Amino acid sequence: MSHSYAVASAEFTTLCESQIRLLTQSLGAIWSVVYLTEEQIDSPETNLLPFFVYPQNKLNLPQQLPGQDFPAIWRQVTSLNNNASILLPELAIADNHESSQLAEINLATKKLIVPLIYEDVALGLLVTRREDRNWTKIELQQVEDIAQSLAIARFLERQSQWYREQLSKQENLFNWEQDRTDDLLHQLRNPLTALRTFSKLLLKRFVSNSREHSIADSILRESDHLANLLQQFEAELEQETAETLPLTLSTTSVRLAEEQANTQTNFLLPGKNDLDIVSLPNILNPLLISAKAIAKAKKIELASKIPDSLPQVYGEAKALTEIFNNLIDNAIKYTPSSGQVNIAIAIKSELLGVLISDTGYGIPLQDQEHIFERHYRGVQAEGEIPGTGLGLAIAKKLVMQMQGKIELISPNNLSKDPQLPGTTFIVWLKTVKSKH
């Protein structure tokens, strides 16, 4: 018959081996078993699972240690609330035995159990037997000392394991908060860039020394100030991350972080169970107004073909705005002057695709596998174009949360220049099914 065994560290296993060896060599035990407790998630009952068995061929435990008696035995040894060794009965333990009586009974038996208890925490049982003689009081004390050593070691191991788990949760919390901050900063950067671009365009239109020119100049100046503050804040965050001290344990912050992470997957998709019905022209057209202005400032031609009568899709307006803003911004950013950026629509079965294509630098094949990873920029990290490597990661995550998919094509063969292979991203979203 097979058995489930408790799990513990290699260090605790080594300690068990040494203590059982002491039982065997010094006290003449012919077999010994260490049982450890295992809490059941959905039950108040505690399982006792064998952890260390000596000798190894003594695996037929239910016949030697009747399983049906273990719950009663366990209740009795834990109710005693001490480490006194007690009789392991052939049938059952009488409930009217006091701890002192059980200790006396042990003197006349060759088979006994000792609870592993430390700091009022019941951690398991040490079960042992010898056949050539009964136990003396001194020997019982020695067995109890061995059990106490095992109990202390197991208690410390469980504490250590708990602290490691909490520390891991703290590290996950820290990473989650760092990612969230990075995402928020990234969301600020794109509209700020657009604001600066519009301010520069207005300065060219207005007459110098006019009131309008002065207002546009003030907007540009404050935009530059915000951009500098944003850059300083990012540099400060990077330095703090690099110099982060060892994390301290706070179970409250871990619990709150887990609750927050479980209830809010993304600040652009605040815990929605159902997606909205969205009209893509209402999302894309406002974005294209600012995108065309930015492209014009870079001498890039931006063309779009967005029919007004498109099938509606399932999604979330803020998230879709962020997705397309990131993709269009990247297309303009990584396309040199005199290049082209095209926005088009494709319909396939029950999916609607938004194509953002450019005649830019393209994405090398070796980078495409990792291009949607956070902070990954590939060959562009060695170039002069600034970036954080977050835009595509944010876009893909949001698309997947809306049950869509994002497709990458590079080269896209839109440019005749082999140095500019171009890139196309296609965002596929589920269309609202017709009720007819």
TORKOL-4160 file (C-alpha; in steps of 0.2 Angstrom, whole numbers, padded with zeros to 4 digits, m for minus):
436
<pt num="1" X="0000" Y="0000" Z="0000"/>
<pt num="2" X="0007" Y="0017" Z="m0005"/>
<pt num="3" X="0008" Y="0032" Z="0008"/>
<pt num="4" X="0009" Y="0051" Z="0007"/>
<pt num="5" X="0025" Y="0057" Z="0016"/>
<pt num="6" X="0027" Y="0074" Z="0024"/>
<pt num="7" X="0040" Y="0086" Z="0016"/>
<pt num="8" X="0054" Y="0095" Z="0025"/>
<pt num="9" X="0071" Y="0102" Z="0021"/>
<pt num="10" X="0087" Y="0092" Z="0019"/>
<pt num="11" X="0094" Y="0099" Z="0035"/>
<pt num="12" X="0079" Y="0093" Z="0045"/>
<pt num="13" X="0081" Y="0076" Z="0037"/>
<pt num="14" X="0099" Y="0075" Z="0042"/>
<pt num="15" X="0094" Y="0080" Z="0060"/>
<pt num="16" X="0081" Y="0066" Z="0060"/>
<pt num="17" X="0094" Y="0053" Z="0054"/>
<pt num="18" X="0106" Y="0058" Z="0068"/>
<pt num="19" X="0093" Y="0058" Z="0081"/>
<pt num="20" X="0086" Y="0041" Z="0076"/>
<pt num="21" X="0103" Y="0034" Z="0075"/>
<pt num="22" X="0105" Y="0040" Z="0093"/>
<pt num="23" X="0089" Y="0031" Z="0097"/>
<pt num="24" X="0095" Y="0015" Z="0089"/>
<pt num="25" X="0113" Y="0014" Z="0094"/>
<pt num="26" X="0112" Y="0021" Z="0112"/>
<pt num="27" X="0094" Y="0016" Z="0117"/>
<pt num="28" X="0092" Y="0000" Z="0107"/>
<pt num="29" X="0077" Y="0005" Z="0097"/>
<pt num="30" X="0073" Y="m0007" Z="0083"/>
<pt num="31" X="0062" Y="0004" Z="0073"/>
<pt num="32" X="0057" Y="0022" Z="0074"/>
<pt num="33" X="0045" Y="0034" Z="0064"/>
<pt num="34" X="0044" Y="0053" Z="0064"/>
<pt num="35" X="0027" Y="0059" Z="0059"/>
<pt num="36" X="0024" Y="0078" Z="0055"/>
<pt num="37" X="0008" Y="0088" Z="0055"/>
<pt num="38" X="0000" Y="0094" Z="0040"/>
<pt num="39" X="m0013" Y="0107" Z="0040"/>
<pt num="40" X="m0028" Y="0104" Z="0029"/>
<pt num="41" X="m0035" Y="0120" Z="0020"/>
<pt num="42" X="m0053" Y="0115" Z="0020"/>
<pt num="43" X="m0054" Y="0106" Z="0037"/>
<pt num="44" X="m0050" Y="0109" Z="0055"/>
<pt num="45" X="m0042" Y="0092" Z="0056"/>
<pt num="46" X="m0023" Y="0090" Z="0056"/>
<pt num="47" X="m0015" Y="0076" Z="0046"/>
<pt num="48" X="m0001" Y="0066" Z="0053"/>
<pt num="49" X="0011" Y="0060" Z="0039"/>
<pt num="50" X="0026" Y="0049" Z="0040"/>
<pt num="51" X="0042" Y="0059" Z="0037"/>
<pt num="52" X="0056" Y="0048" Z="0042"/>
<pt num="53" X="0055" Y="0029" Z="0044"/>
<pt num="54" X="0069" Y="0018" Z="0051"/>
<pt num="55" X="0073" Y="0005" Z="0045"/>
<pt num="56" X="0068" Y="0009" Z="0028"/>
<pt num="57" X="0060" Y="m0008" Z="0024"/>
<pt num="58" X="0047" Y="m0005" Z="0038"/>
<pt num="59" X="0035" Y="0004" Z="0027"/>
<pt num="60" X="0019" Y="m0006" Z="0031"/>
<pt num="61" X="0014" Y="0007" Z="0044"/>
<pt num="62" X="m0005" Y="0005" Z="0045"/>
<pt num="63" X="m0002" Y="m0013" Z="0052"/>
<pt num="64" X="0011" Y="m0008" Z="0064"/>
<pt num="65" X="0003" Y="0009" Z="0069"/>
<pt num="66" X="m0016" Y="0007" Z="0067"/>
<pt num="67" X="m0022" Y="0022" Z="0057"/>
<pt num="68" X="m0039" Y="0022" Z="0065"/>
<pt num="69" X="m0032" Y="0025" Z="0082"/>
<pt num="70" X="m0021" Y="0040" Z="0077"/>
<pt num="71" X="m0035" Y="0054" Z="0078"/>
<pt num="72" X="m0038" Y="0048" Z="0096"/>
<pt num="73" X="m0020" Y="0047" Z="0100"/>
<pt num="74" X="m0017" Y="0064" Z="0093"/>
<pt num="75" X="m0031" Y="0072" Z="0102"/>
<pt num="76" X="m0024" Y="0065" Z="0118"/>
<pt num="77" X="m0006" Y="0069" Z="0116"/>
<pt num="78" X="m0010" Y="0087" Z="0111"/>
<pt num="79" X="m0022" Y="0089" Z="0126"/>
<pt num="80" X="m0008" Y="0085" Z="0138"/>
<pt num="81" X="0001" Y="0100" Z="0132"/>
<pt num="82" X="0018" Y="0094" Z="0137"/>
<pt num="83" X="0032" Y="0083" Z="0129"/>
<pt num="84" X="0029" Y="0068" Z="0141"/>
<pt num="85" X="0031" Y="0051" Z="0132"/>
<pt num="86" X="0015" Y="0041" Z="0132"/>
<pt num="87" X="0010" Y="0023" Z="0129"/>
<pt num="88" X="0007" Y="0018" Z="0111"/>
<pt num="89" X="m0008" Y="0005" Z="0113"/>
<pt num="90" X="m0012" Y="m0010" Z="0104"/>
<pt num="91" X="m0030" Y="m0005" Z="0102"/>
<pt num="92" X="m0034" Y="0012" Z="0110"/>
<pt num="93" X="m0029" Y="0024" Z="0124"/>
<pt num="94" X="m0040" Y="0026" Z="0139"/>
<pt num="95" X="m0046" Y="0044" Z="0140"/>
<pt num="96" X="m0045" Y="0044" Z="0159"/>
<pt num="97" X="m0026" Y="0042" Z="0160"/>
<pt num="98" X="m0017" Y="0058" Z="0166"/>
<pt num="99" X="0000" Y="0063" Z="0160"/>
<pt num="100" X="0009" Y="0057" Z="0175"/>
<pt num="101" X="0000" Y="0040" Z="0174"/>
<pt num="102" X="0005" Y="0038" Z="0155"/>
<pt num="103" X="0023" Y="0041" Z="0159"/>
<pt num="104" X="0022" Y="0028" Z="0172"/>
<pt num="105" X="0014" Y="0016" Z="0160"/>
<pt num="106" X="0028" Y="0018" Z="0148"/>
<pt num="107" X="0040" Y="0011" Z="0160"/>
<pt num="108" X="0032" Y="m0006" Z="0157"/>
<pt num="109" X="0030" Y="m0005" Z="0138"/>
<pt num="110" X="0042" Y="m0008" Z="0124"/>
<pt num="111" X="0032" Y="0003" Z="0112"/>
<pt num="112" X="0029" Y="0022" Z="0115"/>
<pt num="113" X="0026" Y="0038" Z="0106"/>
<pt num="114" X="0032" Y="0056" Z="0111"/>
<pt num="115" X="0023" Y="0072" Z="0104"/>
<pt num="116" X="0034" Y="0085" Z="0096"/>
<pt num="117" X="0028" Y="0100" Z="0104"/>
<pt num="118" X="0037" Y="0117" Z="0105"/>
<pt num="119" X="0030" Y="0134" Z="0110"/>
<pt num="120" X="0013" Y="0126" Z="0113"/>
<pt num="121" X="0013" Y="0121" Z="0094"/>
<pt num="122" X="0010" Y="0102" Z="0091"/>
<pt num="123" X="0022" Y="0098" Z="0076"/>
<pt num="124" X="0021" Y="0079" Z="0075"/>
<pt num="125" X="0025" Y="0062" Z="0084"/>
<pt num="126" X="0040" Y="0052" Z="0087"/>
<pt num="127" X="0035" Y="0033" Z="0088"/>
<pt num="128" X="0048" Y="0021" Z="0093"/>
<pt num="129" X="0050" Y="0003" Z="0099"/>
<pt num="130" X="0062" Y="m0010" Z="0106"/>
<pt num="131" X="0060" Y="m0028" Z="0111"/>
<pt num="132" X="0074" Y="m0033" Z="0122"/>
<pt num="133" X="0069" Y="m0023" Z="0138"/>
<pt num="134" X="0057" Y="m0010" Z="0145"/>
<pt num="135" X="0061" Y="0008" Z="0146"/>
<pt num="136" X="0068" Y="0016" Z="0162"/>
<pt num="137" X="0064" Y="0033" Z="0168"/>
<pt num="138" X="0081" Y="0040" Z="0162"/>
<pt num="139" X="0079" Y="0032" Z="0145"/>
<pt num="140" X="0062" Y="0040" Z="0143"/>
<pt num="141" X="0070" Y="0057" Z="0147"/>
<pt num="142" X="0083" Y="0054" Z="0134"/>
<pt num="143" X="0069" Y="0050" Z="0121"/>
<pt num="144" X="0060" Y="0065" Z="0126"/>
<pt num="145" X="0075" Y="0076" Z="0124"/>
<pt num="146" X="0077" Y="0069" Z="0106"/>
<pt num="147" X="0059" Y="0073" Z="0103"/>
<pt num="148" X="0062" Y="0090" Z="0110"/>
<pt num="149" X="0077" Y="0093" Z="0098"/>
<pt num="150" X="0066" Y="0087" Z="0083"/>
<pt num="151" X="0052" Y="0099" Z="0089"/>
<pt num="152" X="0063" Y="0114" Z="0090"/>
<pt num="153" X="0071" Y="0111" Z="0073"/>
<pt num="154" X="0054" Y="0108" Z="0065"/>
<pt num="155" X="0047" Y="0124" Z="0073"/>
<pt num="156" X="0062" Y="0134" Z="0067"/>
<pt num="157" X="0060" Y="0127" Z="0050"/>
<pt num="158" X="0042" Y="0131" Z="0048"/>
<pt num="159" X="0045" Y="0149" Z="0054"/>
<pt num="160" X="0059" Y="0150" Z="0041"/>
<pt num="161" X="0048" Y="0144" Z="0028"/>
<pt num="162" X="0034" Y="0156" Z="0032"/>
<pt num="163" X="0046" Y="0170" Z="0032"/>
<pt num="164" X="0053" Y="0165" Z="0015"/>
<pt num="165" X="0035" Y="0164" Z="0008"/>
<pt num="166" X="0031" Y="0181" Z="0015"/>
<pt num="167" X="0048" Y="0189" Z="0008"/>
<pt num="168" X="0044" Y="0182" Z="m0009"/>
<pt num="169" X="0027" Y="0190" Z="m0008"/>
<pt num="170" X="0035" Y="0206" Z="m0003"/>
<pt num="171" X="0047" Y="0205" Z="m0018"/>
<pt num="172" X="0032" Y="0202" Z="m0029"/>
<pt num="173" X="0023" Y="0217" Z="m0021"/>
<pt num="174" X="0038" Y="0228" Z="m0024"/>
<pt num="175" X="0040" Y="0222" Z="m0043"/>
<pt num="176" X="0021" Y="0225" Z="m0045"/>
<pt num="177" X="0022" Y="0243" Z="m0038"/>
<pt num="178" X="0037" Y="0246" Z="m0048"/>
<pt num="179" X="0029" Y="0240" Z="m0064"/>
<pt num="180" X="0013" Y="0251" Z="m0060"/>
<pt num="181" X="0024" Y="0266" Z="m0057"/>
<pt num="182" X="0033" Y="0263" Z="m0074"/>
<pt num="183" X="0016" Y="0261" Z="m0083"/>
<pt num="184" X="0010" Y="0278" Z="m0075"/>
<pt num="185" X="0025" Y="0287" Z="m0080"/>
<pt num="186" X="0024" Y="0280" Z="m0098"/>
<pt num="187" X="0006" Y="0286" Z="m0099"/>
<pt num="188" X="0012" Y="0304" Z="m0095"/>
<pt num="189" X="0026" Y="0304" Z="m0107"/>
<pt num="190" X="0015" Y="0302" Z="m0123"/>
<pt num="191" X="0002" Y="0316" Z="m0120"/>
<pt num="192" X="0016" Y="0327" Z="m0114"/>
<pt num="193" X="0026" Y="0325" Z="m0130"/>
<pt num="194" X="0010" Y="0329" Z="m0140"/>
<pt num="195" X="0008" Y="0345" Z="m0130"/>
<pt num="196" X="0025" Y="0351" Z="m0133"/>
<pt num="197" X="0023" Y="0347" Z="m0152"/>
<pt num="198" X="0007" Y="0357" Z="m0153"/>
<pt num="199" X="0015" Y="0372" Z="m0143"/>
<pt num="200" X="0029" Y="0372" Z="m0156"/>
<pt num="201" X="0017" Y="0372" Z="m0170"/>
<pt num="202" X="0007" Y="0386" Z="m0162"/>
<pt num="203" X="0023" Y="0397" Z="m0160"/>
<pt num="204" X="0026" Y="0395" Z="m0179"/>
<pt num="205" X="0008" Y="0401" Z="m0183"/>
<pt num="206" X="0007" Y="0416" Z="m0171"/>
<pt num="207" X="0015" Y="0433" Z="m0173"/>
<pt num="208" X="0030" Y="0436" Z="m0162"/>
<pt num="209" X="0026" Y="0448" Z="m0147"/>
<pt num="210" X="0007" Y="0444" Z="m0149"/>
<pt num="211" X="m0003" Y="0438" Z="m0134"/>
<pt num="212" X="m0006" Y="0422" Z="m0142"/>
<pt num="213" X="0012" Y="0419" Z="m0145"/>
<pt num="214" X="0016" Y="0423" Z="m0127"/>
<pt num="215" X="0003" Y="0410" Z="m0121"/>
<pt num="216" X="0009" Y="0396" Z="m0133"/>
<pt num="217" X="0027" Y="0400" Z="m0127"/>
<pt num="218" X="0022" Y="0398" Z="m0109"/>
<pt num="219" X="0013" Y="0382" Z="m0113"/>
<pt num="220" X="0029" Y="0376" Z="m0121"/>
<pt num="221" X="0040" Y="0382" Z="m0107"/>
<pt num="222" X="0029" Y="0373" Z="m0094"/>
<pt num="223" X="0029" Y="0357" Z="m0104"/>
<pt num="224" X="0048" Y="0357" Z="m0105"/>
<pt num="225" X="0048" Y="0360" Z="m0086"/>
<pt num="226" X="0036" Y="0345" Z="m0084"/>
<pt num="227" X="0047" Y="0334" Z="m0095"/>
<pt num="228" X="0062" Y="0338" Z="m0085"/>
<pt num="229" X="0053" Y="0334" Z="m0069"/>
<pt num="230" X="0047" Y="0318" Z="m0076"/>
<pt num="231" X="0065" Y="0314" Z="m0082"/>
<pt num="232" X="0072" Y="0318" Z="m0064"/>
<pt num="233" X="0058" Y="0307" Z="m0056"/>
<pt num="234" X="0063" Y="0292" Z="m0068"/>
<pt num="235" X="0081" Y="0294" Z="m0064"/>
<pt num="236" X="0077" Y="0295" Z="m0045"/>
<pt num="237" X="0067" Y="0279" Z="m0046"/>
<pt num="238" X="0081" Y="0270" Z="m0056"/>
<pt num="239" X="0093" Y="0275" Z="m0042"/>
<pt num="240" X="0082" Y="0269" Z="m0028"/>
<pt num="241" X="0079" Y="0253" Z="m0037"/>
<pt num="242" X="0098" Y="0250" Z="m0039"/>
<pt num="243" X="0101" Y="0254" Z="m0021"/>
<pt num="244" X="0086" Y="0245" Z="m0013"/>
<pt num="245" X="0090" Y="0239" Z="0004"/>
<pt num="246" X="0085" Y="0221" Z="0009"/>
<pt num="247" X="0066" Y="0220" Z="0010"/>
<pt num="248" X="0058" Y="0220" Z="0028"/>
<pt num="249" X="0044" Y="0209" Z="0031"/>
<pt num="250" X="0026" Y="0217" Z="0033"/>
<pt num="251" X="0012" Y="0204" Z="0033"/>
<pt num="252" X="m0001" Y="0218" Z="0032"/>
<pt num="253" X="0007" Y="0226" Z="0017"/>
<pt num="254" X="0008" Y="0208" Z="0009"/>
<pt num="255" X="m0011" Y="0205" Z="0013"/>
<pt num="256" X="m0016" Y="0222" Z="0006"/>
<pt num="257" X="m0005" Y="0220" Z="m0010"/>
<pt num="258" X="m0013" Y="0203" Z="m0013"/>
<pt num="259" X="m0030" Y="0210" Z="m0011"/>
<pt num="260" X="m0026" Y="0225" Z="m0023"/>
<pt num="261" X="m0018" Y="0214" Z="m0036"/>
<pt num="262" X="m0032" Y="0202" Z="m0036"/>
<pt num="263" X="m0045" Y="0215" Z="m0038"/>
<pt num="264" X="m0036" Y="0227" Z="m0050"/>
<pt num="265" X="m0026" Y="0219" Z="m0065"/>
<pt num="266" X="m0023" Y="0236" Z="m0073"/>
<pt num="267" X="m0027" Y="0254" Z="m0069"/>
<pt num="268" X="m0034" Y="0256" Z="m0087"/>
<pt num="269" X="m0045" Y="0241" Z="m0085"/>
<pt num="270" X="m0051" Y="0243" Z="m0067"/>
<pt num="271" X="m0057" Y="0226" Z="m0062"/>
<pt num="272" X="m0071" Y="0225" Z="m0076"/>
<pt num="273" X="m0079" Y="0208" Z="m0078"/>
<pt num="274" X="m0088" Y="0212" Z="m0094"/>
<pt num="275" X="m0081" Y="0222" Z="m0109"/>
<pt num="276" X="m0090" Y="0237" Z="m0117"/>
<pt num="277" X="m0096" Y="0239" Z="m0134"/>
<pt num="278" X="m0084" Y="0251" Z="m0143"/>
<pt num="279" X="m0084" Y="0261" Z="m0159"/>
<pt num="280" X="m0066" Y="0261" Z="m0166"/>
<pt num="281" X="m0068" Y="0277" Z="m0176"/>
<pt num="282" X="m0073" Y="0286" Z="m0160"/>
<pt num="283" X="m0056" Y="0280" Z="m0153"/>
<pt num="284" X="m0045" Y="0282" Z="m0168"/>
<pt num="285" X="m0050" Y="0299" Z="m0175"/>
<pt num="286" X="m0046" Y="0310" Z="m0160"/>
<pt num="287" X="m0029" Y="0301" Z="m0159"/>
<pt num="288" X="m0025" Y="0304" Z="m0178"/>
<pt num="289" X="m0028" Y="0323" Z="m0176"/>
<pt num="290" X="m0013" Y="0324" Z="m0164"/>
<pt num="291" X="m0003" Y="0310" Z="m0173"/>
<pt num="292" X="m0004" Y="0319" Z="m0189"/>
<pt num="293" X="0003" Y="0335" Z="m0181"/>
<pt num="294" X="0017" Y="0326" Z="m0173"/>
<pt num="295" X="0021" Y="0317" Z="m0190"/>
<pt num="296" X="0020" Y="0333" Z="m0200"/>
<pt num="297" X="0033" Y="0341" Z="m0188"/>
<pt num="298" X="0045" Y="0326" Z="m0192"/>
<pt num="299" X="0041" Y="0327" Z="m0210"/>
<pt num="300" X="0032" Y="0310" Z="m0210"/>
<pt num="301" X="0017" Y="0307" Z="m0221"/>
<pt num="302" X="0003" Y="0299" Z="m0210"/>
<pt num="303" X="m0011" Y="0292" Z="m0220"/>
<pt num="304" X="m0027" Y="0284" Z="m0213"/>
<pt num="305" X="m0042" Y="0274" Z="m0220"/>
<pt num="306" X="m0054" Y="0272" Z="m0206"/>
<pt num="307" X="m0072" Y="0269" Z="m0213"/>
<pt num="308" X="m0086" Y="0277" Z="m0202"/>
<pt num="309" X="m0097" Y="0262" Z="m0204"/>
<pt num="310" X="m0086" Y="0249" Z="m0195"/>
<pt num="311" X="m0092" Y="0234" Z="m0184"/>
<pt num="312" X="m0092" Y="0238" Z="m0166"/>
<pt num="313" X="m0080" Y="0228" Z="m0155"/>
<pt num="314" X="m0078" Y="0222" Z="m0137"/>
<pt num="315" X="m0066" Y="0232" Z="m0127"/>
<pt num="316" X="m0063" Y="0247" Z="m0116"/>
<pt num="317" X="m0061" Y="0264" Z="m0122"/>
<pt num="318" X="m0047" Y="0270" Z="m0111"/>
<pt num="319" X="m0037" Y="0254" Z="m0114"/>
<pt num="320" X="m0039" Y="0255" Z="m0133"/>
<pt num="321" X="m0034" Y="0273" Z="m0133"/>
<pt num="322" X="m0018" Y="0269" Z="m0124"/>
<pt num="323" X="m0015" Y="0254" Z="m0136"/>
<pt num="324" X="m0017" Y="0264" Z="m0152"/>
<pt num="325" X="m0008" Y="0279" Z="m0145"/>
<pt num="326" X="0007" Y="0268" Z="m0140"/>
<pt num="327" X="0008" Y="0259" Z="m0157"/>
<pt num="328" X="0005" Y="0275" Z="m0168"/>
<pt num="329" X="0018" Y="0285" Z="m0157"/>
<pt num="330" X="0031" Y="0271" Z="m0160"/>
<pt num="331" X="0028" Y="0271" Z="m0178"/>
<pt num="332" X="0031" Y="0289" Z="m0180"/>
<pt num="333" X="0046" Y="0288" Z="m0168"/>
<pt num="334" X="0055" Y="0274" Z="m0177"/>
<pt num="335" X="0052" Y="0281" Z="m0194"/>
<pt num="336" X="0065" Y="0294" Z="m0201"/>
<pt num="337" X="0060" Y="0310" Z="m0210"/>
<pt num="338" X="0051" Y="0308" Z="m0227"/>
<pt num="339" X="0045" Y="0291" Z="m0222"/>
<pt num="340" X="0027" Y="0285" Z="m0221"/>
<pt num="341" X="0015" Y="0279" Z="m0208"/>
<pt num="342" X="m0002" Y="0271" Z="m0213"/>
<pt num="343" X="m0017" Y="0266" Z="m0202"/>
<pt num="344" X="m0029" Y="0254" Z="m0210"/>
<pt num="345" X="m0043" Y="0242" Z="m0206"/>
<pt num="346" X="m0045" Y="0223" Z="m0209"/>
<pt num="347" X="m0060" Y="0212" Z="m0206"/>
<pt num="348" X="m0057" Y="0193" Z="m0204"/>
<pt num="349" X="m0072" Y="0182" Z="m0199"/>
<pt num="350" X="m0078" Y="0189" Z="m0182"/>
<pt num="351" X="m0062" Y="0199" Z="m0179"/>
<pt num="352" X="m0058" Y="0217" Z="m0184"/>
<pt num="353" X="m0040" Y="0222" Z="m0186"/>
<pt num="354" X="m0032" Y="0239" Z="m0185"/>
<pt num="355" X="m0016" Y="0239" Z="m0195"/>
<pt num="356" X="m0002" Y="0252" Z="m0190"/>
<pt num="357" X="0012" Y="0251" Z="m0203"/>
<pt num="358" X="0027" Y="0261" Z="m0206"/>
<pt num="359" X="0042" Y="0262" Z="m0217"/>
<pt num="360" X="0054" Y="0264" Z="m0202"/>
<pt num="361" X="0069" Y="0254" Z="m0196"/>
<pt num="362" X="0060" Y="0238" Z="m0193"/>
<pt num="363" X="0062" Y="0225" Z="m0179"/>
<pt num="364" X="0076" Y="0212" Z="m0182"/>
<pt num="365" X="0070" Y="0194" Z="m0181"/>
<pt num="366" X="0081" Y="0190" Z="m0166"/>
<pt num="367" X="0072" Y="0204" Z="m0156"/>
<pt num="368" X="0054" Y="0199" Z="m0161"/>
<pt num="369" X="0053" Y="0185" Z="m0149"/>
<pt num="370" X="0056" Y="0197" Z="m0134"/>
<pt num="371" X="0049" Y="0213" Z="m0141"/>
<pt num="372" X="0033" Y="0212" Z="m0130"/>
<pt num="373" X="0043" Y="0210" Z="m0114"/>
<pt num="374" X="0044" Y="0224" Z="m0102"/>
<pt num="375" X="0059" Y="0236" Z="m0104"/>
<pt num="376" X="0066" Y="0226" Z="m0119"/>
<pt num="377" X="0071" Y="0237" Z="m0133"/>
<pt num="378" X="0083" Y="0226" Z="m0143"/>
<pt num="379" X="0094" Y="0234" Z="m0155"/>
<pt num="380" X="0086" Y="0251" Z="m0152"/>
<pt num="381" X="0093" Y="0251" Z="m0135"/>
<pt num="382" X="0110" Y="0255" Z="m0143"/>
<pt num="383" X="0103" Y="0269" Z="m0154"/>
<pt num="384" X="0100" Y="0287" Z="m0150"/>
<pt num="385" X="0081" Y="0286" Z="m0150"/>
<pt num="386" X="0075" Y="0287" Z="m0132"/>
<pt num="387" X="0062" Y="0275" Z="m0125"/>
<pt num="388" X="0058" Y="0264" Z="m0110"/>
<pt num="389" X="0053" Y="0247" Z="m0119"/>
<pt num="390" X="0036" Y="0248" Z="m0110"/>
<pt num="391" X="0024" Y="0253" Z="m0124"/>
<pt num="392" X="0023" Y="0237" Z="m0133"/>
<pt num="393" X="0022" Y="0227" Z="m0116"/>
<pt num="394" X="0008" Y="0238" Z="m0110"/>
<pt num="395" X="m0001" Y="0236" Z="m0127"/>
<pt num="396" X="0000" Y="0217" Z="m0128"/>
<pt num="397" X="m0006" Y="0215" Z="m0110"/>
<pt num="398" X="m0021" Y="0226" Z="m0113"/>
<pt num="399" X="m0026" Y="0218" Z="m0129"/>
<pt num="400" X="m0025" Y="0201" Z="m0121"/>
<pt num="401" X="m0036" Y="0206" Z="m0106"/>
<pt num="402" X="m0049" Y="0212" Z="m0119"/>
<pt num="403" X="m0048" Y="0194" Z="m0127"/>
<pt num="404" X="m0039" Y="0201" Z="m0142"/>
<pt num="405" X="m0022" Y="0198" Z="m0150"/>
<pt num="406" X="m0008" Y="0208" Z="m0157"/>
<pt num="407" X="0002" Y="0203" Z="m0172"/>
<pt num="408" X="0019" Y="0209" Z="m0178"/>
<pt num="409" X="0025" Y="0209" Z="m0196"/>
<pt num="410" X="0043" Y="0215" Z="m0200"/>
<pt num="411" X="0049" Y="0217" Z="m0213"/>
<pt num="412" X="0032" Y="0223" Z="m0221"/>
<pt num="413" X="0039" Y="0227" Z="m0238"/>
<pt num="414" X="0032" Y="0244" Z="m0239"/>
<pt num="415" X="0049" Y="0253" Z="m0242"/>
<pt num="416" X="0060" Y="0250" Z="m0256"/>
<pt num="417" X="0075" Y="0255" Z="m0245"/>
<pt num="418" X="0083" Y="0239" Z="m0238"/>
<pt num="419" X="0089" Y="0249" Z="m0223"/>
<pt num="420" X="0071" Y="0253" Z="m0219"/>
<pt num="421" X="0062" Y="0236" Z="m0219"/>
<pt num="422" X="0047" Y="0244" Z="m0210"/>
<pt num="423" X="0035" Y="0236" Z="m0196"/>
<pt num="424" X="0017" Y="0232" Z="m0196"/>
<pt num="425" X="0007" Y="0229" Z="m0180"/>
<pt num="426" X="m0011" Y="0222" Z="m0181"/>
<pt num="427" X="m0023" Y="0223" Z="m0166"/>
<pt num="428" X="m0036" Y="0210" Z="m0168"/>
<pt num="429" X="m0052" Y="0213" Z="m0158"/>
<pt num="430" X="m0068" Y="0203" Z="m0157"/>
<pt num="431" X="m0083" Y="0211" Z="m0166"/>
<pt num="432" X="m0100" Y="0212" Z="m0159"/>
<pt num="433" X="m0110" Y="0198" Z="m0166"/>
<pt num="434" X="m0125" Y="0202" Z="m0176"/>
<pt num="435" X="m0142" Y="0197" Z="m0168"/>
<pt num="436" X="m0150" Y="0194" Z="m0185"/>
